Amino acid sequence: MKKIVMSAVALTAIMGSFNVVSAADKSGIDFKTTGQTVIYYNTAAKNGGGQDLFGHKATDNTRANFGIQLNFDADLGNDFTFGSQVNYLGTLGLEKNLVNNVMQSTNGTVATANIADDIYLSKLYIAKQLGNSTVKLGRQELPKSLSPFAFSEGWNVFKNTFDAILAVNTDLPDTTLVGAYVAKSNHNGFGNNMSNFTDLSVNNNGITGASTLPITGEAYMLTIANKSIPMTAVTASFYNVQGIAAQNRNYVEWLDAKIADKSLPIGLSMALQGGAIQADSDLAGKDTSAFGAKIGLKPMDALSLAVAYSHVNDGTVHVQNTGGVKTPLYTQMIANQGVIKTDNDTVMLKGVYNTGDYGKVILQGTQTMDNSAAAKDFTDIELVYKVKAGAVNLLAAYMNQSWDAAAAPDSQNIVRVVARYNF
């Protein structure tokens, strides 16, 4: 970790010197600097779990971070570009009197006594434009729309990133071809060590041993996104994932089709998704399959409505991001991924009211029917407010979750407040 920290500090100094050179000598390299400052607060309390929603004693679950992110991008000439990103994670000392934990860390532990302020390098890549193709090599973000099982999640303080080789081509009409080799990621999650880039991993259901299994090899991905069918966008992804548990490789196939157009009545939109995670060996379990559907309506300019459904069988590997915790399912909300990723049926209802300058109000909820042997049906209701005031994006969310249980805890409340200043 110290090498990464030193490299990040050195990189910042080097980029500052580049800017000085370019200001005095036009043959130098001009770096464009952007970034964000983040204040993040999250608290949760289980009913009957001995927790206070806004407490900070050892048994409570309150988390906070203060973060600064700097992006340095440059045009190197000859159709080469460079990108890097340095993140600082701190707490402003809030663990002393307000919280007892962090959302993200750089030391791999979340104990209050070990909370540390630190710097890590989240991006460092070179990209080359070749006609209608772009090749990017290095540490980078991967979008969920083109990589549904290895993507950068935006719910935490900063996004997770990947060590990858990414190639994008648009030669074919209405078609985008994406190929990727993905090796490592700084896994997103509560308190994860964001400076540590390790093997991709999957959660399992039924494999003897650890609940999280490393992908000891790598993942190869091919995605085809096509818009040649009127009003329809189809995205198909295929992964060859090396080395999960006793299996030599797994194959993932995932299809997503969306239908939407301004000419459709009352803003009608429809979407279907589905796929399978298949193993080339039966040593570790059975195939996982999943599918989902979503219908959206816009009865008035300010109001959007949606209903969605997803089903996942009790296969061995969960339907989940290999570099984080979220799923690609339409029923994914802020905090329900733990129950929808395996062996369940889930229904979601969502309404979004846009007030204009005063922001958006989102009310959404899911009902999950757990199909496992230890069935615990789950309800998640979320009220979210988002507003942009100048360069500040503010999110405030309240979540109430409840599940079938013979004894407490059988429910919990979650409050999240995030402010991001973009510059």
N, C-alpha and C positions, 0 to 999 in steps of 0.2 A: 504494500500500500504506500510506503514512504516513497518508493520510486515513482509511483503515479502522481503523488502529491508534488514532488519536486519537479517532475516533467510539466505539470500544469502550471506551476509558478514560473518555470523557465520559459514555457511557451508564451505566457502573458508578457513577460519582459521582451522576448524576441519580437512579438507582434508590435509592441510599442516602439521598438527600434525601427521596424519596417515602416511604420507610419511616419516616423521622423525622417527617414531617408526619402520616402516618396514625396514628402512635403517639399524637400529641398531639391530632389533630383527626380525628374519625371520618369527615369528608367527604373525606379524602385517599384515596389508592389504596394498597391493601395488596398488596405484591409477595411472592410465594412464591419462596423461593430454594432450589434443589437443585443437585446437581452431582456430580462425581467427580474423583478423583485417580488418575493412571495412571502406572505404570512399565512400559515396554515394551522387550524385548530380543529381537533376532532375529539369528541367524548362519547362514551357508550356505557350503559349501565344495564345489567341484567336484573330482572325482577326476582327477588329472593337470592341474589348472588352476592349480597353484602357490598354492593357498589353504590357510590353516589354519582349522579350524572355529571356534576361539575366539580367533583372532589379531586384531590391529588394525593390521597394516602396510598400506601403500597398496594392495596387491593383494588384500587380504582383503575379505570382504563381511560385516561385522558392524555392526549398526545398533541404536541405542537412542534412546529419548525419555523425558522426564518431562513430564507434562502435567496441567494443572488446567482443569476445565470448570465454568462457573457458568451455571445457568439462572435466568432471571427471568421469572416468569409472573404475570399479573394479570387480575382480572375488572374490566372497565371500566364495567360496567353496561349496561343496555339490550341484553343478549345479545351484547355485544362482549367479546372477550378479546384479550389481548396476550401475545406470547411472544418471548423473545430468548435468545441463548446466546453467551457469550464464552469463547473458548478460549485458553489459554496453552500454547505449545509450547517446551520447553527440553530440555536434555541433562544437567543437573547436572554438566557438565564431563567426562562419561564418555568423550568423544572424545579426551581427553588421555592416557588410559592403558588403555582397555578396548575401545573401538569406533572405527571410522573413518568412520561414516556415520549417517544418521538415517532413521527410518521416514517421518516427515512433517516438512515445513519450511514456512516462510512467506516465504522469499526466492528460491524457484525454483531453488536449487542445493544440492547435497549434498556439495560438496567440504568437507573438514574445516576448511580455513582460512576458509570462509564460513558455517559453521554459526552461527546466531544464535538467541537467545531472543526471542520476540515474541508479540504478542497479535493475534487477529483475530476478527471478528464472523461467526459461522457461522449464526445464526438471527436474524431480525427480521421478525415478521409480525403482522398483525391478522386476527382471525377473527370472523365474525358468524353467529349461529344464527338460522335462519329456519324455524320449525316443525321439520320433519324433515330440513331441509337445513342444511349448514354450508358456508360459503365462507371460504377462507383465502387471503390475499394476502401475498406477500413471500417472504423467504428461509426455507426449511423443509426438513424431511426428507420423503422419499417412500418408502413401504414397497414391498418387492418383491412382496408378495402382491397388490397392486392396481396396480402399475406395473412389470412385469417387465423393461422395457428402459430405465427411468430411475429407479433406486432408490438409496437410501442404504445403503452397505456398512458392516458393523460389524467388519471384520477388522483394520482399522488402528487407530492410536491413537484418532482421533476419526472419526466418520462424515462423509462428504461430504454436502452439502446443495445445494438448487436454488433459483434464482429462479423462482417459479411462481405460478400461480393455480390453486387446487384447490377443486372443488365436490363434495360428497358428499350423496346423497339416499337416504332409506330409506322413502319413501312406499309403494312396492310391497311386498306381502307376501313375506317371505323373500328380498328382493332389495336389493342395494346398488348404486347407480349412482354412478360416479365419472367426473368430467370434469376435465381438466387442460390448462393451457397452460404449457409448460416452455421457458424461454429459455436459462438459463445454469447452470453448476455449477462448484464447486471440485473438480475431478476427483481421485478417490482413486487412489493409486498410491504406489510407493516414491519418497519425497523430493519429491512434488509440492508446488507452492506453494499451500497451502490458503487463503491470503488472496486469491487471484486467481480471480475468478469469470469464466469464459470460455465460449465456445460449447461446446455439446455436441459429442461427436465419436464416430466409429466406427472400428474397425480394418477394413482391407480385405484381400482376397485376390485380387490380379490387376489392380487399378487402377494404372496407371502413375503414379508420383509417391510422395508421402509415405505411409508405412504407416498413419498416423493422419490421418483426414480430418475437418475441422470441419463441423458442421452449421450453416451460415452463417445459416440462418433460425431456425426454432423447431420444436418438436414439439407436436402436439395429440393428446391421448389420451382415449379413452373406454373404461371398463371396466365390465362387468356381472358382478356376483357373485351367484349364486343358489343357495339351499339348499332349494328346494321339492321336489326329488326325494328320497325317503327315503334316508338314509345317504350322500348324495352332495352334494358342494360343487363347483359349476362356476364357473369364472372365465374370461371372454373379454375380451381387450384388443385394441384397434385403435389404431394410431398413424398419423398423417399427419406425416411428417418432411420438413422443407423444406431443400433445398440441400445435397446430398451430392455433392461432386466436380462432374462435368458434368451430373448428373441434377437436374432441377428439384425432384423430390420422391420420396420412398420411402414405401411403405405397409407397415406391419408388422401381421400378424394373429397372435395367440397365444391358444391355448386350453389350460386346465388343468382336469382333472377328478379329484377325489379321492373315494374310497369308503372309509368307515370307520364302525364302530359297535361299541359294547361288546357287542352281541349276537353278533357274528361270532366264529367259533371261533378259539382261540389268538391272539386279537388281530389277526386278519387285516385288512390294509388294502391298497388298490390305488390306483394313480394313473396317469394318462395325460396327456401334454402334447405339443404340436406347433404348428407354425405356419410362416410364410413371411415373408421380407422381399422385397418386390416393388418394382421400379423402373418409373417411367412412361416410361423411355427405355432404349435398349440401348447408349447411348454408353459407359457405364462398366463394363459387365459383365453378369452374369446373376443371376437370382433365387437367394436362399438359402432352403433349406428345412431343417427339423429336426423330430425327434420323439423322445419318450422314454417309458419305462414304469418303474414301481417297484412292488415287492411288499414289504410289511412283515409281520412276525410278532412276537408277544410270547408265547413258550412258557412264560415264568414272569414273575412280577411284576418281578423285577430285571433281566431280560434282554430286549433288543429286537434283532431281526435284520432286515436289509433287503438286497434285491438290486435293482439298477437298470441300465437300458440307455439309451443315447442315440446318435442318429445325426445328423450334420450333413453336408450335401453341400458341394461346392466352390464355392458361390456367392460373389458379390462381397463382400458385407458379412458380417462375423463375427457370430455370435450372442453378443452381449455388451452389458453395461450401457453406455449412452451417457455416464454420469457416473462411470464407474469401470472396473474390470478384470474383475469376476466375470460369470458367466453365470447364466441362470435354469434351467439344466439340472439334472435330478435327480442327475447324476453329478458335480456340482460338489463338490469337497472343499476343503481349506484352500489348496492351492497347485498345482492341476492345470489351471487355466483356460486357460493358454497353448496347450494341445494339444487340448482338447475343443471349442473354439469354432468350428472350421472343418474340414471335409473329413476326418471320422474316424468310427469306431465305438468306443464305450467301454462297458465293463461295470464295475459297481461292486459290491463286497460290503462290508457294514458290520455291526458288532456293538457294542452299547452295554450295559455292565453297570453298574447303579446300586447302589452300596454303601450308599446312605442318607447318613448324616452324613459319611461319608468320601469322598463325591464320586462322579463317573462316570468309567469307563474306556472309551474308544472305540478300537476297532481297525477301520480301514477301508482299502480298497485299490481301485485302478482299473487296468485293462489297456486301453490305447488303441491301436487299430489305425489307423495313419496311412494315409490313402488318397491322399495327394498324390504328385506325381511324385518328390519327394525323400523317400520314406517313411522315417520313423524311429519305429517302434513304441515306446510309452512305458509304463512301469510306475511307479505311485506308491503307496507303502505309508505309512500315517500312524498313529501311536500317540498318543492325546490323553488327557490327564487334566484334569478340571474339578472344582473344589470351591468351595463357598461357606463361608467361615469368618467368622461375624458379618456385617459389612458389606463384607467383602473377597471379590471373585471372582477366583480364580486359575486360569489356564490354562497348562499345560505341554504342548508338542507336539514330537514327533520325526518327521521325514519323510525317507524314502529314495526318491529318484527315479532311474530309469535309463532309457536310451534306446539304440536301435541306432546305433552310430557306428563308422566304420572306424578311428578313432584317438581317443585321449583328448582332451577329457573325455567320458565316456560315462555318468556318474552324478554325483549330488550328495547330500549330507546337509544337512538344515535343522533347526535347533533354535529354538524360540520359547517365551518365557516372558512372560506378561502378568499383572500384578496391578492390579485396579481396586477402589478404595475409594469406595463410593457414600454420599453424604450428602444 
